[in-house]
Amino acid sequence: GTSMIVSYAWLDAYVSRDTSLPLKDTLVNTPRHQASLWIRHDLTALPGVGVGIGVFAVGSREAELPNTWTIPGYTRVDASA
């Protein structure tokens, strides 16, 4: 059999109240978009053995408060056997 796991997160985390930070600044290390996909296939010839591949993507995010520079997003590919 083959199985698949798909996930997505949309985060809108920002400063809503503060006396020293600009309002609406995005929180540190909080990407707005994050997604993953994982597919696994069990081998019928070898019970209990399977192979899989997955992709994990994270959008850009702020590095500090107040927001003065951004950490770029990235995509990672994983495999298993």
KOLRO-707758 format. One record per residue: residue in one letter; y, z, x of N, C-alpha, C in turn. Coordinates in nm, 2 decimals. Layout:
KOLRO-707758
[node A,[Y,Z,X],[Y,Z,X],[Y,Z,X]]
...
end
This chain:
KOLRO-707758
[node G,[-0.12,0.00,0.08],[0.00,0.00,0.00],[0.13,0.00,0.09]]
[node T,[0.23,-0.04,0.03],[0.36,-0.04,0.09],[0.45,0.05,0.01]]
[node S,[0.54,0.12,0.09],[0.63,0.21,0.02],[0.77,0.18,0.08]]
[node M,[0.88,0.21,0.00],[1.01,0.19,0.05],[1.10,0.30,0.00]]
[node I,[1.19,0.35,0.09],[1.29,0.45,0.06],[1.42,0.39,0.09]]
[node V,[1.51,0.40,-0.01],[1.65,0.35,0.00],[1.74,0.46,-0.03]]
[node S,[1.85,0.48,0.05],[1.95,0.58,0.02],[2.09,0.53,0.05]]
[node Y,[2.18,0.58,-0.02],[2.32,0.55,0.00],[2.41,0.67,-0.04]]
[node A,[2.51,0.69,0.04],[2.60,0.80,0.02],[2.75,0.75,0.03]]
[node W,[2.83,0.78,-0.07],[2.97,0.75,-0.06],[3.04,0.89,-0.07]]
[node L,[3.12,0.92,0.04],[3.18,1.05,0.05],[3.33,1.03,0.05]]
[node D,[3.40,1.11,-0.03],[3.55,1.11,-0.04],[3.60,1.25,0.00]]
[node A,[3.58,1.29,0.12],[3.61,1.42,0.17],[3.75,1.42,0.24]]
[node Y,[3.84,1.49,0.18],[3.98,1.48,0.24],[4.05,1.62,0.22]]
[node V,[4.16,1.64,0.29],[4.24,1.76,0.29],[4.31,1.76,0.15]]
[node S,[4.29,1.85,0.07],[4.36,1.86,-0.06],[4.46,1.97,-0.07]]
[node R,[4.45,2.07,0.02],[4.55,2.18,0.03],[4.55,2.24,0.17]]
[node D,[4.66,2.25,0.22],[4.68,2.31,0.36],[4.83,2.32,0.39]]
[node T,[4.86,2.41,0.47],[5.00,2.43,0.51],[5.04,2.36,0.64]]
[node S,[4.94,2.32,0.72],[4.97,2.26,0.85],[4.92,2.12,0.86]]
[node L,[4.82,2.08,0.78],[4.76,1.94,0.80],[4.82,1.85,0.69]]
[node P,[4.83,1.72,0.72],[4.87,1.63,0.62],[4.77,1.61,0.51]]
[node L,[4.82,1.62,0.38],[4.74,1.60,0.27],[4.68,1.46,0.27]]
[node K,[4.55,1.45,0.21],[4.48,1.33,0.20],[4.42,1.28,0.33]]
[node D,[4.43,1.35,0.45],[4.37,1.32,0.57],[4.22,1.34,0.55]]
[node T,[4.14,1.24,0.60],[3.99,1.25,0.59],[3.94,1.36,0.68]]
[node L,[3.84,1.43,0.63],[3.78,1.54,0.71],[3.71,1.48,0.83]]
[node V,[3.70,1.56,0.94],[3.64,1.52,1.07],[3.49,1.49,1.05]]
[node N,[3.45,1.38,1.12],[3.31,1.34,1.13],[3.24,1.32,0.99]]
[node T,[3.32,1.27,0.89],[3.27,1.25,0.76],[3.29,1.10,0.73]]
[node P,[3.18,1.02,0.74],[3.19,0.88,0.71],[3.21,0.85,0.56]]
[node R,[3.28,0.76,0.52],[3.30,0.72,0.38],[3.17,0.66,0.32]]
[node H,[3.10,0.58,0.41],[2.98,0.51,0.36],[2.86,0.54,0.46]]
[node Q,[2.74,0.56,0.40],[2.62,0.59,0.49],[2.51,0.54,0.41]]
[node A,[2.42,0.46,0.47],[2.30,0.40,0.40],[2.18,0.40,0.49]]
[node S,[2.06,0.40,0.43],[1.94,0.38,0.50],[1.83,0.31,0.42]]
[node L,[1.74,0.24,0.49],[1.63,0.17,0.43],[1.51,0.20,0.52]]
[node W,[1.40,0.24,0.46],[1.27,0.26,0.54],[1.16,0.20,0.46]]
[node I,[1.08,0.11,0.53],[0.96,0.05,0.47],[0.84,0.08,0.55]]
[node R,[0.73,0.13,0.48],[0.61,0.16,0.55],[0.49,0.09,0.48]]
[node H,[0.40,0.04,0.57],[0.29,-0.03,0.52],[0.16,0.04,0.57]]
[node D,[0.07,0.08,0.49],[-0.05,0.15,0.53],[-0.16,0.03,0.55]]
[node L,[-0.22,0.04,0.67],[-0.32,-0.06,0.70],[-0.45,-0.03,0.63]]
[node T,[-0.50,-0.13,0.56],[-0.63,-0.11,0.48],[-0.75,-0.10,0.57]]
[node A,[-0.74,-0.17,0.69],[-0.86,-0.17,0.78],[-0.87,-0.04,0.85]]
[node L,[-0.76,0.03,0.87],[-0.76,0.16,0.94],[-0.71,0.27,0.85]]
[node P,[-0.79,0.34,0.77],[-0.74,0.44,0.68],[-0.66,0.55,0.75]]
[node G,[-0.55,0.59,0.69],[-0.46,0.69,0.75],[-0.36,0.63,0.86]]
[node V,[-0.37,0.50,0.88],[-0.28,0.44,0.98],[-0.18,0.35,0.91]]
[node G,[-0.06,0.35,0.96],[0.04,0.27,0.90],[0.15,0.23,1.00]]
[node V,[0.23,0.13,0.96],[0.34,0.09,1.04],[0.47,0.09,0.96]]
[node G,[0.58,0.12,1.02],[0.70,0.12,0.94],[0.82,0.08,1.02]]
[node I,[0.93,0.04,0.95],[1.05,0.01,1.01],[1.17,0.06,0.92]]
[node G,[1.27,0.10,0.99],[1.39,0.16,0.91],[1.52,0.12,0.97]]
[node V,[1.62,0.12,0.89],[1.76,0.09,0.93],[1.85,0.20,0.88]]
[node F,[1.93,0.25,0.96],[2.03,0.36,0.92],[2.17,0.32,0.97]]
[node A,[2.26,0.32,0.87],[2.40,0.27,0.90],[2.50,0.38,0.86]]
[node V,[2.59,0.40,0.95],[2.70,0.50,0.92],[2.83,0.43,0.95]]
[node G,[2.93,0.45,0.85],[3.06,0.39,0.87],[3.15,0.47,0.97]]
[node S,[3.26,0.41,0.99],[3.35,0.48,1.08],[3.40,0.61,1.02]]
[node R,[3.45,0.71,1.11],[3.49,0.84,1.06],[3.60,0.89,1.16]]
[node E,[3.67,0.98,1.10],[3.79,1.04,1.18],[3.73,1.14,1.28]]
[node A,[3.80,1.14,1.40],[3.75,1.23,1.51],[3.82,1.36,1.51]]
[node E,[3.94,1.37,1.45],[4.01,1.50,1.45],[4.11,1.51,1.34]]
[node L,[4.16,1.63,1.31],[4.26,1.66,1.22],[4.39,1.70,1.29]]
[node P,[4.50,1.65,1.27],[4.53,1.54,1.18],[4.46,1.41,1.23]]
[node N,[4.44,1.31,1.14],[4.37,1.19,1.17],[4.46,1.10,1.26]]
[node T,[4.42,1.10,1.39],[4.49,1.02,1.49],[4.41,0.92,1.56]]
[node W,[4.27,0.93,1.56],[4.18,0.83,1.61],[4.05,0.84,1.54]]
[node T,[3.98,0.72,1.54],[3.86,0.70,1.46],[3.74,0.67,1.55]]
[node I,[3.63,0.73,1.51],[3.50,0.70,1.58],[3.44,0.58,1.51]]
[node P,[3.40,0.48,1.58],[3.35,0.36,1.51],[3.21,0.39,1.44]]
[node G,[3.18,0.31,1.34],[3.05,0.32,1.28],[2.94,0.26,1.37]]
[node Y,[2.82,0.28,1.32],[2.70,0.22,1.40],[2.58,0.20,1.31]]
[node T,[2.49,0.12,1.36],[2.37,0.09,1.29],[2.25,0.12,1.39]]
[node R,[2.15,0.18,1.34],[2.03,0.22,1.42],[1.91,0.16,1.35]]
[node V,[1.82,0.11,1.43],[1.69,0.06,1.38],[1.58,0.14,1.44]]
[node D,[1.49,0.19,1.36],[1.37,0.27,1.40],[1.24,0.20,1.36]]
[node A,[1.14,0.24,1.43],[1.00,0.18,1.40],[0.90,0.30,1.42]]
[node S,[0.79,0.28,1.35],[0.68,0.38,1.37],[0.55,0.32,1.36]]
[node A,[0.45,0.38,1.42],[0.31,0.33,1.41],[0.22,0.45,1.41]]
end
